Amino acid sequence: MIDFAFEPRADDDSWSPDWRPPAADLTASDFCLRYFKADLRLVVHGVDLGVRLLGEPVVDIALLLDHAVRELETSADIAVEASLTQHVYSFHREASTVTLTTEWPPGKVELSWEELRGLVERAKAEAVRLITTAHPELRAHAWLRETVGAPSAA
């Protein structure tokens, strides 16, 4: 079982409905490095791999996981790093099993290839849902829609 959620940080003003970005349009860097930070709740088969220290932009984590899955299509090993916190997530794939190892918090867990792919889709959908719930005007943001995904109809 995988328990996953982004927990928006109260100390990040970008979650506030009154917040407005300093520039007219948010860039990829804004989404991946500056705004919409959250703590990560991630428990995989009872192993807690969550990060609750400084927060990481939800888009960065979603795209980090997406990149890992894309690379694992053709490679057995990949290590990816969160942009702000430099937390490293290492993946090793053997047939239909993936081993995920984190340095901080230290942890190692096995999950199925399908579970990992499902986690990626959940992370992307949840990142977009949280952002567009806080700021409905971002539902039409081309980069967010094309890179992370279209907002759900809900």
C-alpha angles and dihedrals in degrees: 000000000000122000107195134167142143111232107202112227117244089214092062109088092196089081091061115100088224094057119109124188116246091237126055094246130027116238131211088261090053092054095042101038113018118028144043097032121182141170114249121236107196122159115167117190090334096314112119111221095161124137119212104157111094105349127242127223108268091228091055092054093045092050092043090058092043091052091050092054092047091051093046088060088075105013132056095215138040136159119201129188131212109241101231106026098032091224107165122221114192121197129193120184126202114175104301098347127086125194114209117198126184128191095205117058086020109237146139127197140165122225135167122263088244092052090053093048090049090050090054092052091047092049093050093045093046093048091053093042094052094046096046092045090055092041113021090182088071091066086089096046104127098209094047092047096045098040105035102019146270116292115257118256090246 
